[in-house]
Amino acid sequence: MTPNPARAAGAEHESGRPAIGHRADFTVFAENPLATPATDLTGLPVVLTVADGRATHRDAGLRRNVGRGIRGRLAPLRPAARRGPGKG
C-alpha cells in the first residue's frame, strides 16, 4: 500500500512506506523488469515474494540468511536530493 491509501485506511502507522516495523508486500525478480522487453515480462522468474512482511515464496537458490542481523541498524530512508538546472 502506498502512503495515501494507507492514510485513507487508517493504517499509516503500519504501512504505506518502507520503514522498519511496517508491513511489506513486494516481489523480487531474477532480472530487472524495467530493463526487460514487455513481451518477456511474463517469463521473468520470481526469486522472492513477501506479503504482509513475511516471505511467501523463496527460490531454492536464494540464501536464507541474506539480511539477517541488520534489523535496527538500517539507515533512515531519505528522499533523493533534487537537482536543479545546471547542477549536474
C-alpha positions as a printed NumPy array, in Angstrom:
array([[  0.   ,   0.   ,   0.   ],
       [  1.296,   3.46 ,  -0.827],
       [  1.03 ,   6.45 ,   1.582],
       [ -2.34 ,   7.899,   0.504],
       [ -4.299,   4.605,   0.607],
       [ -2.62 ,   3.783,   3.941],
       [ -3.838,   7.109,   5.387],
       [ -7.328,   6.575,   3.967],
       [ -7.44 ,   3.119,   5.577],
       [ -6.137,   4.467,   8.892],
       [ -3.079,   2.22 ,   8.587],
       [ -0.296,   4.791,   8.131],
       [  1.294,   3.621,  11.401],
       [  1.959,   0.176,   9.887],
       [  2.052,   0.529,   6.105],
       [  2.349,   2.983,   3.243],
       [  6.119,   3.453,   3.199],
       [  9.257,   1.349,   3.543],
       [ 10.199,   1.53 ,   7.216],
       [ 11.295,  -0.825,   9.962],
       [  8.208,  -2.239,  11.624],
       [  5.907,  -1.545,   8.675],
       [  4.235,  -4.331,   6.732],
       [  5.781,  -5.029,   3.361],
       [  4.416,  -6.524,   0.152],
       [  6.896,  -6.855,  -2.692],
       [  8.292,  -9.213,  -5.311],
       [ 11.918,  -9.725,  -6.334],
       [ 12.549, -10.883,  -9.883],
       [ 15.652, -12.607, -11.271],
       [ 16.087,  -9.769, -13.794],
       [ 15.253,  -6.079, -13.792],
       [ 11.657,  -5.805, -15.077],
       [ 12.266,  -2.183, -16.129],
       [ 15.044,  -3.326, -18.473],
       [ 13.086,  -6.308, -19.82 ],
       [ 11.086,  -6.095, -23.052],
       [  7.336,  -6.118, -22.37 ],
       [  6.954,  -9.319, -24.377],
       [  9.324, -11.123, -21.957],
       [  7.894,  -9.904, -18.63 ],
       [  5.656, -12.913, -18.03 ],
       [  8.689, -15.191, -18.282],
       [ 10.743, -13.457, -15.572],
       [ 11.494, -15.884, -12.735],
       [ 10.288, -14.784,  -9.294],
       [ 13.056, -15.081,  -6.703],
       [ 11.194, -13.856,  -3.609],
       [  7.664, -12.765,  -2.718],
       [  6.912, -11.04 ,   0.577],
       [  3.338, -10.438,   1.696],
       [  2.463,  -8.685,   4.943],
       [  6.154,  -8.706,   5.859],
       [  6.578, -12.494,   5.536],
       [  8.257, -14.431,   2.761],
       [  5.545, -16.431,   0.996],
       [  7.781, -17.673,  -1.825],
       [ 11.549, -18.081,  -1.833],
       [ 13.52 , -19.543,  -4.729],
       [ 15.52 , -22.573,  -3.593],
       [ 18.726, -20.865,  -4.758],
       [ 18.204, -17.794,  -2.563],
       [ 20.315, -17.79 ,   0.58 ],
       [ 18.16 , -17.75 ,   3.695],
       [ 20.457, -15.588,   5.819],
       [ 20.605, -12.578,   3.498],
       [ 19.76 ,  -9.527,   5.57 ],
       [ 19.934, -11.186,   8.98 ],
       [ 21.498,  -9.148,  11.722],
       [ 20.786,  -5.738,  10.205],
       [ 17.435,  -5.036,  11.853],
       [ 17.614,  -1.766,  13.724],
       [ 20.857,  -0.759,  12.008],
       [ 19.404,   0.367,   8.704],
       [ 19.955,   3.981,   7.787],
       [ 16.744,   6.012,   7.696],
       [ 15.281,   6.335,   4.224],
       [ 15.616,   9.837,   2.849],
       [ 14.295,  11.284,  -0.384],
       [ 16.917,  11.776,  -3.067],
       [ 18.198,  15.322,  -3.396],
       [ 16.609,  17.175,  -6.267],
       [ 18.896,  18.686,  -8.803],
       [ 18.028,  21.946, -10.42 ],
       [ 19.038,  23.072, -13.9  ],
       [ 22.793,  23.177, -14.348],
       [ 23.554,  21.167, -11.19 ],
       [ 24.649,  18.014, -12.91 ]])
